[in-house]
Amino acid sequence: MNKEWYSAKELVGIGGFPSTPQAINQRAKSEGWRRQRRSGVQGKAVEYHISSFPQEVVDELLARDEQAQYLISSSQPEKVWYSILLQMSEEERQKVTSLILRIGINEFLRRLGD
């Protein structure tokens, strides 16, 4: 996960969080969440660090982040492949690599097309 700081508006309704930014801000204050001022925003806007959130919220944010990684531009295939690689287990990476080495990339791609 790349993103570590979230505004109250971004956290609304996630993982059982309250349904309004105001209620999230109140909870953050009462629980002493780690916070920082939002840059480029006037007023008292703050954002909260992911380490302050309950595990179910962190899990949901991680799942959303993984889904967002699929939106990488197809004009940058190396980033797409790297993203896929990072999401695979070590065993999955070894299986794919072994298969490509055994049958060759052309046969691998042909099988994917079927």
VENHU-V915483 format. One record per backbone hydrogen bond with DSSP energy under -1.0 kcal/mol. NH is the residue of the N-H (numbers start at 0). CO is the residue of the C=O. If there is no record, write none. Layout:
[[NH,CO] [NH,CO]]
//
This chain:
[[5,47] [12,17] [13,10] [16,13] [23,19] [24,20] [25,21] [26,22] [27,23] [28,24] [29,25] [30,26] [32,27] [35,46] [37,44] [46,35] [47,5] [48,33] [49,3] [51,48] [52,49] [57,53] [58,54] [59,55] [60,56] [61,57] [62,58] [63,59] [64,60] [65,61] [66,62] [67,63] [68,64] [69,66] [70,67] [71,68] [75,72] [78,75] [79,75] [80,76] [81,77] [82,78] [83,79] [84,80] [85,81] [86,82] [92,88] [93,89] [94,90] [95,91] [96,92] [97,93] [98,94] [99,95] [100,96] [101,97] [102,98] [103,99] [107,103] [108,104] [109,105] [110,106] [111,107] [112,108]]
//
